[in-house]
Structures are given as C-alpha cells and as structure tokens.
Amino acid sequence: MKILIYALAALFAMNCGSTQVAETTVIASPALPDSEDMFTNSERIGEMMNYLASNDLKGRDSGSEGIEMAAKYIETYFKSYRLEPYFETYRDTLSNFNKPSYNMVGVVEGNDPELKDEYILIGAHYDHIGIVKPENGDAIANGANDNASGTSTVLEMARYFGTKRTNKRSLIFALFSAEEKGLLGSKHLAKTLKEEDLNLYTMLNFEMTGVPLKGKDYFMYITGYDMSNLAEVSNKYAGEKLVGFLPTAKEFNLYQRSDNYPFHEEFGVPSHTFCTFDFTNFNHYHKVGDEPDIMDFAHMAQLVNNTIPIIEGIANAPTQEIELTK
C-alpha cells in the first residue's frame, strides 16, 4: 500500500523469519478438505503466505527475480483451478513501467447467458518494495501484510469460483504489479479494459488483510464507504455487520490510494478496497518486520470464508444493486 506512506508518517508522528519453500512444492500440494461452512482454513492460508512472503522472493519488487517467482506461482495457481487467461496468457505486460512487469489476470465466465456479459473485477497487488535499508542484518521487506495477504485472499476466491462455477456474472481475478510505484499495474489494466469497452459492473480490491481490527463492531472496512451502498449490500449477503466505516480511512483519503481508484477513474463504477489495517494494529509498514510469522492466518481464512457469500450474492443478483451515492 504505497500510497499510505504520507498518512502513516503523519499518524505515527502523533504516536498513533524467513521460510524456505520450493516453488513447485507449494503449488502442487493438494487442497485441504472443504466443508459447506468453511471453504479455506488457516493451514492453507499459512502455506500460501509462507511462500509469497518468504525471503526467497526477496520482497517482490516489480521487475525483479522475486516477483517473477510470484508470477509463476500465480500462473500455476490459476491454471490448477481452471481459470482461463483473460488475455492470450495470464500475463498482462505493463506499458507504463521500465522493467518487464506483469499483471496476472484470469477469468471465470459467468454461467448465465445474459449476465455473463457483465464483469466484476476482484483484485489485489502482489508486488512489494524489495530490498531496503538493513535492520538487525535483515534487508528484505517481505511484504506479508502488504500485500501477500490480499494476494492470498484473491487467490482463494479464484479457487472457489474456478472450481464451484456458481457465478452468473463473469469474474475477473487480477493481481497487480507496480502498485508500489504509483498504482501503475492497475492504471495500465484499467485503461486497457476501458479501451476494450469492457462492461464492468464493480471493482472489489483487497489490501492488507493479514491482521484483525481491534475494538471495532465490524470485521473489515471499505475505503470510500459513503461513495456507494457496497457496505449495505455486503452486510446483507454476509448476514451480519461484516463491513463498517473507518473514519481514519476517510481522513487520509485512502479511497484514492489503492488499486480500486484507477477503475473508478476510467469506468466511473463502484470501486472499493476491503482492508483490516487501521493504523493501530500493525507497526511494520514498508519495513523488514512485515513477516508472515506475525500474520493471523485464522483471521485471513475467516475473511475469505465470510466474503465468498458476498461475492456470490453480488455476482448472482438479478440487477446491479451496488450503486454510486448520488
């Protein structure tokens, strides 16, 4: 979440272990048993996080060998769970960054003959900042919360819909590169899809979902809370107050600071980021301490399991019920 840097600096001024994992082994491990009430679990989430945020990937800086390893992981994951490449391949080469960098884009076509022409885009950035100034001999900014957490969330949702095929509308799953360089991956993809005249209904982004909120009466918040009725629609399908309003998110204008925003700009449709980072529950933003061993995998699994009914409900509703606030 590159775009938080100035907000974080201001707020903090007011006082507000590496795991070596073989690439192919992580992907090839069989899916854990699912049940009707729990699609994923902490063990599976932990396996993914311990690879994506391992020292082997060296902080996943855009254009680096480490992010190439992450891209291959995502490619194999998409293929394993029967997502089709949105373009000729899963790789969408960025036109606005000077090193070879790729968004990873897969699609699950809707099963309704009419609604399948409407698209929901579910995204997260999979890059981070790579090698930084050493602290206690560690120079790798692993980027577990930022944003291996959102990446794992989106991958598990892709696994659900890729295997279950319960969606009437078509779902695009996009993992963005070069977010940390200024939202370059999402800007590139949003422009490309707009030029294709994609019928985009809504964009749902996931950012920094690795640790739970504290002292809140909701599970996660969305940026741009009052810009649409997404929170209301989400809570209806969740059957509880899952999504709430975080005043700090509005104070620091987080709506414009993550990968949802380029889609709002290009398409003018409801585009929001789901997040559980509130400036008080995580102290390792853009630091070497953003390691997988401080993430809450049970919380992350719960977020995926609780969000699936929301995505399913939005994808299958007879009308486009998420609307911008007038």
N, C-alpha and C positions, 0 to 999 in steps of 0.2 A: 504494500500500500504506500507507494512512493509519495504520493500526494498528501499524506498525513504529516510530512516531516515538519512543516512550519507550525502546524497546530500542536503537534507533540512538543516541540521545543517550547512553545508558549505555555502549555499546560504544565509540563514538568518544571518549568521555571517557577511556577506557582506552587510547586510541590504536589502537585496532584498525586553429549557423549557420542561420540560418533558410533555408527553401526555399519559394519562392512557387510554388504549384501550383494550377491551376484545378480546381475540384471535379469537374466533369463529365469533364474530360480524364483524370484519374486512373482513374476507374471504367471508362471506356469503352475503355481500352487493351486489346488482345487478350491472351488468356492466352499465356504463353510455352510452347514445345513441352515436353511431358511425356514421361517415359520410365518404364518399369516400376520402375526403382530410384530415381528422383528425381522426385517429383511437383512440388515447387516449387524455387526457386533464389534465390540472393542478390539477383539483379536485381529479381525480382518483389517479394520482401520489402522491399527498399530503396525501391521505388516506393510501397508502401503506407505504410511508416514515414515517409517524407519528406512525405507528405501529413498523416497523422494527428498527427504531432508538429511540424508546421510552425508558424511564427509566425502564419499566417492564422487558425488555430484558437484562438490566444490562451490555450493551456493547458487548454482543455476543461473549464472549471469548470461544475459542474452548474447548469442553468438559464440558461446563457449562450448568446450567439450562436455562439460557437466550438463548443460541444458539439452545438448544433443542426446545424452543418455536418457534424460527425462522424456524427450520427444519420442524416442524409440519405445520406451515403456508405455506411453500413451497410445502409440500406434498399435502395439500388440494388444493392449487392453481393449481398445475399440474393436479391433478385428475379432478378438476372442468372444466378445459379447454381441456380435452381429450388428454393429453399427456400419452403415455404408459411408464411404468418404463423401463429403459434401461436394468437393471439387474432384478433379481426376484422381487425386490421392488425398490422404488425410492432412497433408501439409499445405498450408496457405502461406506462401512466401511473402514476407513483409517488403513493401516497396518504399518504406519511409525510414529504414534503418540501414546503416552502412555495413553491417556484418550479416552474413547469411543467418536469418532467423525465421521461425515459422510459428504461426498459429496452428493448432491441431483442431481440425473441425470434422465431426462426424454427424450423421443424421439418422433418426428413426422416423420413417414415414408414418403418417397417421393412417389409421385403419378405416376412416370414414371417407367415402368418395367425394364429399364436398368439403368437409372441414380440413382434410389433409392439405389443402392449398393455403391454409393459414399456418403460420410458423410461430413457435415460441422458442426463443434462444436462451439457453442456460449456460452460463459462463463463469470463468474464474481465470486469473492469471497464474501461470506456472513458473514464471521467471522470478529471480531474486537478484541480489546485488553482488554475489560472488565473493571475492577476496577483499578484506577490509584491513584496517589497522589492527595489528595483533593485540589481544588482551590475554594475559597469562599464557602466552605461547600459542594461542588459537587465533587464526586469521580467517576462518571460514564462517561466513554469515549463512548458516544453513537454511534459514527461511522456513522453519517448521510452521509457525502460525501464519507467517507472511510469505508465501501463501500455499504451501503444501497442503494446508488444512482445507482451503477452498477447493483446491485441485482434487483432493481425495473425495470431498463431498460430491463434486460434479461427476467424477468417475463412477462412484457408486450409484448415482442416479442414472447414469448412462447404462450401467449394468442392469439395473432394474427394468428400464423401459426397453433396452435392447433384447432382453430375454422374455419379458412378460408381454410386450406389444399391446398394452392396454390403452394407448393414447389415440384419440380420434384426430386431433390436430398433430401436425408434424413437429418434431422436436429436434432442434439443432444444439449439439453439445460442442462448445468452443472453449479451448484452453489457450489463453493469450500469452504471447511473448512480448517483451519490451514494455510491459506496464511500468516498470521502474524507470524507464527512460522518458516517461511522459505519456502514458496510455497509448503508445504507438501501435501495439498489436490490435487493440480494439478499434482505434481510429481507422486503421487500414481495413479491417474486416467490415466495419460499419459502412464505410464508403463503397467497398466492393459490392456488398449486398444491396445497397441503395441503387447503385448503377444497374444491377440486375433486376431492379423493381421487385424485390422480394416482398411478399405480403406478410410483414412482421406484425404480430399482434402485441407481444410484450417481450421484454428482456429482463431476465432474472439472474443476478450476479451474486457470487458467494466469495466473501473476503474475510480472512482472519476469524475462522470459526473454531479454533483449537482449544479455547478455554471458555468456561462458562461465565455468564454475568453473575454478579453478586448483589443481593439486596433488591432485586427487581421483581415485579409481579408478572413478568413475561420472560420468554425463553431467549428470544433474539429480537433485534430491531431491524428496521429497514431505513436506509437513507432516503431523503425526500418523502418522509412519512405523509405529509399533508399535500403532496402533489398528485396523489391518486387514491383510490379506495383499495389498493392492494392489501393493506393490513387487514381491513374488514373482510375481504374475500378470503384471505389466507386463514384467518381465525375461524371463519365459517367451516371451511373444509377440515381444519385441524380439530374442531370441536372443543376448542379451548383458546385462551388468550396466549397464543404462541408468539405472536408478533406485537411489539409495542413501540412506543415513541421514546427516543433517547434525546433529551434536549441538547446535549453536547454535540450530537451529530448535526443538528441544525445550526448551532452556534458556530461551528467550524466549517459549515457548508460542505459536508462530506459527500453530498449528492454529486457534486461536480468533480470529485477526487478519486473516482474509481471507474472501472471499465463499463459500468452502466451508462455513463454520461455520453460517450460518442454515439450511442444508439438513440438516446433522447435527442441529440442534436440533429442526426441525419434523418430519423424517421418520425420524430415527434410523438412517439408512443410511450406508454408507461414503462419505465426502465429504472430498476431499483437494485440496490445491493443489500443482501442479508448479511448480518455481521453479529458477532458476540464479543467484540473488543470494545471496551468503553473508556479507555484511557486510564483506568484504575486497576485493572485485573491482569496486566501484562507489562513488564518493565524492560523488555528486550527488543524493542522495535529497531530494526536495522543494526542489530548487534550480534556478536558471536554467540550470545546466550540463547538465541531463538532455536533451541534444540528440540528434537522430538520427545526427549525424556521428560519435558515439563508440560507436554500437551495432555489433555484429558480425553483419552480415546473413547471412553464410555459416553461422555458428553457429545463427542462428534458423531458417534453411532446413533445416539438418540436424535440428534439434529437431522440426520439423513432419514431415519425411520419416520420422524414426525413431519418431515417436509414432503415425502413422497405422496401422501394423500392430497396435499395442496397442489402439487404439480399435476397430479392425475385429475383432480377436480377442475382445475383451470383448463386443462387440455381437452376435457370431455364435455364441458358446459355447452349447451345449445347455442348460446350467444356469447359475445365478447363482453364479459361482465366487468373486467378491470377497465376503469375509465379515468382519464385525467380529471383533476378537480377543476371546475370552471370558476 
